[in-house]
Amino acid sequence: MPRSSVPPPVSCAPPLGALLRQYSAGSALTCEPVEEGLLNRGYRLCTTRGRYFLKHHFDPETADPVAIARQHRATQRLADLGVPVAPPLTGTDGRTVAVVGGHAYALHPWVDGRHRHGGQLTTEQCARLGALLGVVHASLEQVMPTEGRGPAKPADGADPADTFALIDHLLAQVRRHRPPDAFDELARHRLLERRALLERHADRRPPRGGSVGWVHGDFHPFNLLYRDGEPAAIVDWDRLGVQPRAEEAVRAAVIFFVQPVGTLDLAKVRAYARAYRRTAGATPSELAAAVHRVWWERLNDFWILRWHYERGDTRADPQFPAASALAVWWTREYESVCEAFAG
């Protein structure tokens, strides 16, 4: 699920003086936190020389300056191919990553635009969205061949035995919360429901994934800006890596086209998937296999509940009703979902 669709914790102000000197970006006039981004932190920055997006690479898993610089090189090469991205600015030292006080930052040009979910897109725009992701995957194959691609080995599908143990653990967490609230009641209901589903479908655990390639890694509505109805910039390349490409296409569609009641708009999925297959050169069988793996992934996934009960972090709670209902609906409508992606 989109883990960057809720605001991050309040953070201390970034070291603007040192950063702006490093980028020769003038003097700060205003600096406002951007209200999207769960793992990293961003700021809308206005200076005497223009408007910028300042990114604080805060998440330890993605804050390595070497990895960030690789992402920056990729976006610059994609921009050269005409892919809508927002490459970072280069500092006075020739680098795009600024490390100040042990923290990594990057300065990007500000892109005017808005986020749009699938319900705000026409069927034609959904097709263009699928084509865009296909172009991203195809273009990454052009620009990343010397960037250290290794023989990635997709992981096996989740082991249901591990999931049953996790469900028992989470149910115990729910019981400890007294008095129970509406979230606890829904969590308990969904956990019991999911356990019953897994008991019925435990023999459908998928094998390892298929064809791998460079992917964005986190393609969803909050990482795509629209302007005048067209994509203006794909942002947040922190998860750039080698993964099964068709699975990214399925995950993205599931996030874009999930409806509040936990169903998918299959007409829009179909338009998106056909355009993706055409531009990425993916086969229907690749998409069908990816649908099965992502379905299984969702059936075994409880990240929102783990954040809520184990971390005490409730920022993703609003996503839980639709996300938890989707796994149930998808299981019931499995064949229809496969046909929409691969038909």
C-alpha positions as CSV (number, residue, x, y, z in Angstrom):
1,M,0.0,0.0,0.0
2,P,1.1,3.6,-0.4
3,R,3.1,4.3,2.7
4,S,3.8,7.9,1.8
5,S,0.2,9.0,1.6
6,V,0.0,10.4,5.2
7,P,1.9,13.2,6.8
8,P,5.2,12.5,8.5
9,P,5.9,13.4,12.1
10,V,6.8,17.0,12.8
11,S,10.5,17.4,12.4
12,C,13.0,20.1,13.2
13,A,13.8,22.7,10.6
14,P,16.5,21.8,8.1
15,P,19.9,23.7,8.1
16,L,18.8,26.1,5.4
17,G,21.8,28.4,5.6
18,A,24.4,25.7,5.0
19,L,22.3,23.9,2.3
20,L,21.5,27.0,0.3
21,R,25.1,28.1,0.3
22,Q,26.1,24.6,-1.0
23,Y,23.6,25.0,-3.9
24,S,24.1,28.7,-4.4
25,A,20.3,29.0,-4.2
26,G,20.0,32.4,-2.6
27,S,18.5,33.3,0.8
28,A,15.5,31.6,2.2
29,L,12.2,33.6,2.2
30,T,9.8,30.8,3.3
31,C,10.1,27.1,4.2
32,E,7.0,25.0,4.7
33,P,6.7,21.2,5.3
34,V,5.1,19.3,2.5
35,E,2.2,17.3,3.8
36,E,3.0,14.1,2.0
37,G,5.8,11.7,2.8
38,L,5.8,9.0,5.4
39,L,9.4,7.9,5.6
40,N,11.3,11.0,4.4
41,R,10.6,14.7,4.8
42,G,10.1,17.4,2.3
43,Y,9.8,21.2,2.3
44,R,8.4,23.8,-0.1
45,L,11.2,26.3,-0.2
46,C,11.1,29.9,-1.6
47,T,14.3,31.8,-1.9
48,T,15.6,35.0,-3.4
49,R,16.5,32.8,-6.5
50,G,13.3,30.8,-7.0
51,R,11.1,28.0,-5.7
52,Y,12.4,24.6,-4.7
53,F,11.5,21.2,-3.2
54,L,14.0,20.4,-0.4
55,K,14.1,16.7,0.4
56,H,15.5,15.4,3.7
57,H,16.4,11.7,3.1
58,F,15.5,10.7,6.7
59,D,14.6,7.0,6.4
60,P,17.7,5.0,7.3
61,E,16.9,2.3,4.7
62,T,17.1,4.8,1.8
63,A,19.4,7.5,3.2
64,D,22.7,6.2,1.8
65,P,24.3,9.1,-0.2
66,V,25.7,6.7,-2.7
67,A,22.3,5.2,-3.4
68,I,20.7,8.6,-3.5
69,A,23.3,9.8,-6.1
70,R,22.5,6.7,-8.2
71,Q,18.8,7.7,-8.1
72,H,19.7,11.2,-9.2
73,R,21.8,10.0,-12.1
74,A,18.9,7.8,-13.2
75,T,16.4,10.7,-13.1
76,Q,18.7,12.9,-15.1
77,R,19.1,10.3,-17.8
78,L,15.3,9.7,-17.8
79,A,14.8,13.4,-18.2
80,D,17.1,13.4,-21.2
81,L,14.8,10.7,-22.7
82,G,11.7,12.9,-22.2
83,V,10.3,11.1,-19.2
84,P,8.5,13.5,-16.8
85,V,10.8,13.7,-13.7
86,A,12.4,16.4,-11.6
87,P,16.1,15.8,-11.4
88,P,17.9,17.5,-8.5
89,L,20.2,20.5,-8.7
90,T,23.9,20.2,-8.6
91,G,25.8,21.8,-5.7
92,T,28.9,23.9,-5.9
93,D,31.0,20.8,-5.2
94,G,29.6,19.0,-8.3
95,R,27.4,16.7,-6.2
96,T,23.6,16.4,-6.0
97,V,23.6,15.1,-2.5
98,A,24.4,17.5,0.4
99,V,25.3,15.9,3.7
100,V,25.0,18.3,6.6
101,G,25.2,17.2,10.2
102,G,25.2,13.6,9.2
103,H,21.9,13.9,7.3
104,A,21.5,13.7,3.5
105,Y,19.5,16.4,1.6
106,A,18.7,17.1,-2.1
107,L,17.3,20.2,-3.7
108,H,14.9,19.9,-6.6
109,P,13.1,22.5,-8.8
110,W,9.6,23.0,-7.5
111,V,7.0,21.4,-9.8
112,D,3.5,22.9,-9.8
113,G,1.0,20.1,-9.9
114,R,-1.5,18.0,-8.0
115,H,-1.9,14.4,-7.1
116,R,-4.7,12.4,-8.7
117,H,-6.1,9.0,-7.8
118,G,-7.8,6.7,-10.3
119,G,-11.3,8.0,-9.5
120,Q,-10.2,11.4,-10.8
121,L,-8.9,10.0,-14.1
122,T,-10.8,9.3,-17.3
123,T,-10.5,5.9,-18.9
124,E,-8.2,7.5,-21.5
125,Q,-6.0,9.1,-18.8
126,C,-5.8,5.6,-17.2
127,A,-4.5,4.2,-20.4
128,R,-1.9,7.0,-20.5
129,L,-0.9,6.2,-16.9
130,G,-0.3,2.6,-17.8
131,A,1.7,3.7,-20.9
132,L,3.8,6.0,-18.7
133,L,4.8,3.3,-16.3
134,G,5.6,1.1,-19.3
135,V,7.8,3.9,-20.7
136,V,9.5,4.2,-17.3
137,H,10.4,0.5,-17.2
138,A,11.6,0.5,-20.8
139,S,13.6,3.6,-20.3
140,L,15.2,2.4,-17.1
141,E,16.5,-0.6,-19.1
142,Q,18.3,1.9,-21.4
143,V,19.8,4.2,-18.8
144,M,20.7,1.7,-16.0
145,P,22.7,-1.1,-17.7
146,T,26.0,-0.1,-16.2
147,E,24.6,0.8,-12.7
148,G,25.4,-2.5,-11.0
149,R,22.4,-4.6,-11.9
150,G,22.8,-8.0,-10.4
151,P,21.0,-11.3,-10.9
152,A,18.1,-10.3,-8.6
153,K,16.3,-13.3,-7.1
154,P,12.6,-12.5,-6.3
155,A,11.5,-13.8,-2.9
156,D,9.2,-16.7,-2.5
157,G,5.6,-15.8,-1.6
158,A,4.8,-15.3,2.1
159,D,4.6,-18.5,4.1
160,P,1.1,-18.9,5.5
161,A,2.5,-20.5,8.6
162,D,4.2,-17.2,9.4
163,T,1.1,-15.3,8.6
164,F,-1.0,-17.4,11.0
165,A,1.5,-16.7,13.8
166,L,1.4,-13.0,13.0
167,I,-2.5,-13.0,13.0
168,D,-2.4,-14.6,16.5
169,H,0.1,-12.0,17.6
170,L,-2.0,-9.1,16.3
171,L,-5.2,-10.5,17.8
172,A,-3.5,-10.6,21.2
173,Q,-2.5,-6.9,20.7
174,V,-6.1,-6.0,19.8
175,R,-7.4,-7.7,23.0
176,R,-5.0,-5.8,25.1
177,H,-6.4,-2.5,24.0
178,R,-9.2,-1.5,26.5
179,P,-11.7,-0.3,26.1
180,P,-11.9,-1.4,22.4
181,D,-12.7,1.3,19.8
182,A,-14.0,1.1,16.3
183,F,-10.6,0.5,14.9
184,D,-10.0,-2.5,17.2
185,E,-13.4,-4.0,16.3
186,L,-12.6,-3.7,12.6
187,A,-9.1,-5.0,13.1
188,R,-10.4,-8.1,14.9
189,H,-13.0,-8.8,12.3
190,R,-10.6,-8.5,9.4
191,L,-7.9,-10.7,11.2
192,L,-10.3,-13.5,11.8
193,E,-11.7,-13.2,8.3
194,R,-8.2,-13.2,6.8
195,R,-7.3,-16.3,8.8
196,A,-10.3,-18.1,7.4
197,L,-9.4,-17.1,3.8
198,L,-5.8,-18.2,4.2
199,E,-6.9,-21.6,5.6
200,R,-9.0,-22.1,2.4
201,H,-6.3,-20.9,0.0
202,A,-3.0,-21.9,1.7
203,D,-2.2,-24.3,-1.2
204,R,-2.1,-21.3,-3.6
205,R,1.2,-19.9,-2.4
206,P,3.0,-18.6,-5.6
207,P,6.5,-19.5,-6.7
208,R,9.3,-17.0,-7.1
209,G,8.5,-14.0,-9.4
210,G,9.3,-13.7,-13.0
211,S,11.2,-11.3,-15.3
212,V,13.0,-8.6,-13.3
213,G,14.3,-5.2,-14.3
214,W,14.8,-1.7,-12.9
215,V,11.6,-0.3,-11.4
216,H,10.6,2.9,-9.7
217,G,9.7,0.9,-6.6
218,D,6.9,3.1,-5.2
219,F,4.7,4.2,-8.1
220,H,1.4,5.5,-6.7
221,P,-0.7,8.6,-6.7
222,F,1.3,10.6,-4.1
223,N,4.5,10.1,-6.2
224,L,3.0,11.4,-9.4
225,L,2.2,15.1,-10.1
226,Y,-0.4,16.1,-12.7
227,R,-0.6,19.5,-14.4
228,D,-3.4,20.4,-16.9
229,G,-4.5,16.8,-16.9
230,E,-1.1,15.4,-17.9
231,P,1.7,13.8,-15.8
232,A,4.2,16.6,-14.9
233,A,6.7,14.7,-12.7
234,I,7.3,11.3,-11.2
235,V,8.9,11.9,-7.9
236,D,10.3,9.9,-4.9
237,W,12.8,7.5,-6.5
238,D,14.0,6.2,-3.1
239,R,13.0,2.6,-3.9
240,L,14.6,2.4,-7.3
241,G,15.9,-1.1,-7.7
242,V,15.8,-4.4,-9.6
243,Q,12.4,-6.2,-9.0
244,P,9.8,-8.0,-11.0
245,R,8.5,-5.3,-13.3
246,A,5.0,-6.7,-13.9
247,E,4.4,-6.8,-10.1
248,E,5.1,-3.1,-9.9
249,A,2.5,-2.5,-12.6
250,V,-0.1,-4.5,-10.7
251,R,0.7,-2.9,-7.3
252,A,0.5,0.6,-8.8
253,A,-2.9,-0.2,-10.4
254,V,-4.2,-1.6,-7.2
255,I,-3.3,1.6,-5.4
256,F,-4.6,4.0,-8.1
257,F,-7.9,2.2,-8.8
258,V,-8.9,0.9,-5.3
259,Q,-12.3,2.3,-4.4
260,P,-13.3,3.4,-0.8
261,V,-15.4,0.2,-0.4
262,G,-12.4,-2.0,-1.2
263,T,-13.1,-2.9,-4.8
264,L,-11.2,-2.2,-8.0
265,D,-12.5,-0.2,-11.0
266,L,-11.8,-3.0,-13.4
267,A,-12.7,-1.0,-16.5
268,K,-10.0,1.5,-15.7
269,V,-7.6,-1.3,-14.7
270,R,-8.2,-2.9,-18.1
271,A,-7.3,0.3,-20.0
272,Y,-4.2,0.9,-17.9
273,A,-3.0,-2.7,-18.2
274,R,-3.4,-2.9,-21.9
275,A,-1.4,0.3,-22.4
276,Y,1.3,-0.9,-20.0
277,R,1.7,-4.2,-21.7
278,R,2.1,-2.5,-25.1
279,T,4.7,0.0,-24.0
280,A,6.6,-2.3,-21.7
281,G,6.5,-5.3,-24.0
282,A,5.0,-7.4,-21.2
283,T,2.9,-10.5,-22.1
284,P,-0.5,-11.3,-20.7
285,S,0.9,-14.3,-18.9
286,E,3.5,-12.1,-17.1
287,L,0.7,-9.9,-15.9
288,A,-1.5,-12.9,-14.8
289,A,1.4,-14.3,-12.8
290,A,2.0,-10.9,-11.2
291,V,-1.6,-10.6,-10.3
292,H,-1.4,-13.9,-8.5
293,R,1.7,-12.9,-6.6
294,V,0.4,-9.4,-5.6
295,W,-2.9,-11.0,-4.5
296,W,-1.1,-13.4,-2.3
297,E,1.1,-10.6,-1.0
298,R,-2.0,-8.6,0.0
299,L,-3.6,-11.6,1.6
300,N,-0.6,-12.0,3.9
301,D,0.1,-8.3,4.5
302,F,-0.8,-6.5,7.8
303,W,1.6,-3.5,7.7
304,I,-1.0,-1.0,8.8
305,L,-2.0,-3.1,11.8
306,R,1.6,-3.6,12.7
307,W,2.3,0.1,12.6
308,H,-0.8,0.7,14.7
309,Y,-0.3,-1.9,17.4
310,E,3.5,-2.4,17.5
311,R,4.7,1.1,16.9
312,G,1.8,3.1,18.2
313,D,1.8,4.9,14.8
314,T,-1.8,5.6,13.6
315,R,-1.1,7.8,10.6
316,A,-1.9,5.0,8.1
317,D,-5.1,4.0,9.9
318,P,-7.4,5.8,7.4
319,Q,-6.1,3.4,4.7
320,F,-7.1,0.3,6.6
321,P,-10.9,-0.1,5.8
322,A,-10.4,-0.1,2.0
323,A,-7.1,-2.0,2.1
324,S,-8.5,-4.8,4.3
325,A,-11.7,-5.1,2.3
326,L,-9.8,-5.3,-0.9
327,A,-8.1,-8.6,0.0
328,V,-11.5,-10.2,0.6
329,W,-13.1,-8.8,-2.6
330,W,-10.0,-9.7,-4.7
331,T,-10.2,-13.3,-3.5
332,R,-13.8,-13.5,-4.5
333,E,-13.3,-11.8,-7.8
334,Y,-10.0,-13.4,-8.6
335,E,-10.8,-14.4,-12.2
336,S,-12.3,-11.0,-13.1
337,V,-9.2,-9.2,-11.8
338,C,-6.9,-11.5,-13.8
339,E,-8.9,-10.9,-16.9
340,A,-8.7,-7.1,-16.4
341,F,-4.9,-7.2,-16.2
342,A,-4.2,-9.9,-18.8
343,G,-7.2,-10.0,-21.1
